[in-house]
Amino acid sequence: MRGPSRGSMEAELTTVLSFLAIPAAAGAAWAGVKSGLNGARESIVQIEKIVTRLDDKVDSHGERITALEVETSNLKERR
């Protein structure tokens, strides 16, 4: 009996190496997804800060508008 041929050993080695590449590729893909999620998380935090600042500005403008409406109403009553 002869041992396995060189061609079949190379084929087996190629198969084993291809099986090892699958977890490596999955790990790399997960690292990319994780990095993307971290970037999205940072963007969301920045958007929340912007929205909070805009909300504060809207509140202060609303208060100023209310004060002007009251003053306008008082001026109309004085006539």
Secondary structure, 3 states (H helix, E strand, C coil): CCCCCHHHHHHHHHHHHHHHHHHHHHHHHHHHHHHHHHHHHHHHHHHHHHHHHHHHHHHHHHHHHHHHHHHHHHHHHHC
